[in-house]
Every structure is written in C-alpha cells, then in structure tokens.
Amino acid sequence: MTKIIVCGCFGRLGSAICKLAGQNGEAEIAAGVNETFLTGGGSYIIDFPIFNEIGECNVLADVVIVCLSPHEIQAVLATTQYCVEKRIPMILCTTALPDDVTEKIKKASEKIPVLVSANLSLGINLLSHLLEKAAKLLYDAGFDIEIIERHHNQKLDAPSGTAYVLAEAANQTLGGGMKYVNDRSPHKAKRERNEIGLHALRGGTITGEHTVVFAGHDEVIELTHAAYSREVFAVGALKAARFIQVKSAGLYTMRDLIDTP
C-alpha cells in the first residue's frame, strides 16, 4: 500500500487523485495539504487529516504529489524542502515554474527521487513517444509542425505545459534547433521552416485536448489526445507514485515509467 500526501488536495487534479485513491486498493491518501478548506475539484470522502501548510504535516508517507498552481511558488519550494528533509519521493505536476525554481527541483533530485510531469496521463506520454517517431520522418519530408491545445476557461497558463512537452519532444528529435512561436499576429511574415507553432484555446469545461498537426504538401496528418475527465491524470498519478516509491535519488519523467518493463 502506497501512502500519499497530496499538496493541493482540493484542486481539480488533487481532488481526482484523492477520489480515485479511495477506490484503489493499492494506494491510500495519508494526508492532504491545502491553503483553504474549500473544495474546487469535486466531492469525495475526506477520511485523512488536512493541513494548511506542508510544514505542519506530521504524517508518515511514501510519496508526496504536488498539484499546486504556478502562482504557488513558495508552497512548491516549501514542499520540495520538506521532501528532502524527510527523504520522501516527490511527484511534481506544477507547470510554468521559473527557471530558478526548476534548478532547485533538480538540486533536490540529487538527494531524493523526483518525478516531474506536466501531464500524468499515460495516453499523452505515449503520444509524446509517437511524436518523436513521426517528427523526424515527416519534418524531413517537408511537413510543418503545429500544436493546438484546448482547456477549460479557468486554466492559468497558456500554452499548456503539455503543449511545451510535445513541442520539446519534436524539437529534441530534430536536433534542438526548432523555434516555438506562440503568437504570429505581431509578425507580418511567412512561416519559417524551423518553427513549431503553439496555439491555446480556452473555454467552457474542456478537461484537456492536444493535437499535433503535421501539414505537408497536399496532405495533413494529426495526432490527437483528448481527456474527458481528470481521472485519466489521477490514474497516471497513482501509477507514478508506485513507480517513484522504490526509485533511488534522481530526476524522472513519465517516460521512465512507460519504458519500465
């Protein structure tokens, strides 16, 4: 049984993880951390202690899952320090963090196992793997690459962290020389060959959709992943928790999980 502390337990993702863990015989929520006690992501039975700050948490656990917003930087840093001090593996789902915070996360991974993922869905991580295969073949054949992502109207960052993960998968496959373009409206110029366009749509209650478009001469190929509920991310989170629980110190991604036999 993997005992988990969820930071941001009343957020959309945190709530989904807590709800699924309550139905899962392999994981248990040992404690939750949230600045307020107002639920935001759905109802579930709260049968574990909840703390306002991670420093107040005195519950033993095997893994800490961080589901905080990009604006809660100090809480992310405090949780990272807590995990290092307690020697607890950490899963970080928070996206759009500043470079200095990212560096501190990497430094922490020298002492504890840290899994960083902008998207915990097994499907989106498989899509990233397929994208690596497709990008080299199609780009060399003259195809342009564009990424379109759609999310609910409450999402804070745009483009999404997952859109950047997909762009980076293509970029690294192509040698690292691609340029990300988020908004073409200020530039009255033709599209450059080495561009990867990223386009963000926000509206309604869309959980998350990502489409990679390969546009060639007289043909278009699209790879799409659509999440219809946050349970797909919760499933990945619990799998990631069991995976990281037994790992040695280091920086991991969902790709490491997928590649593990």
Number of C-alpha atoms within 10 A of each C-alpha: 10 17 21 28 27 27 27 25 31 27 19 17 25 27 25 25 27 29 20 19 21 17 10 13 10 13 19 21 24 21 25 27 26 22 15 13 12 9 15 14 15 13 12 14 8 13 10 13 14 22 18 15 16 24 13 10 16 10 13 13 17 20 27 27 27 24 26 25 19 17 14 13 15 11 21 23 15 14 22 26 17 17 21 18 12 12 15 21 28 31 26 24 20 21 20 17 16 10 9 9 14 15 12 13 21 16 13 21 21 14 18 24 25 30 24 22 22 19 24 25 21 20 17 23 24 14 20 23 16 14 18 19 14 16 22 17 12 16 18 10 11 13 20 22 23 19 23 18 22 24 22 15 13 11 16 14 13 18 21 24 18 21 25 18 17 22 25 18 20 26 22 14 16 17 9 11 11 17 14 16 13 14 11 13 7 6 8 7 8 7 13 10 13 15 16 23 20 23 20 17 15 17 12 10 14 18 17 18 19 23 19 26 19 20 17 15 9 5 8 11 14 12 15 16 17 15 17 12 13 19 17 19 21 22 18 19 28 23 17 26 22 19 15 26 20 12 13 14 16 17 19 18 19 24 14 14 18 13 7 8 5
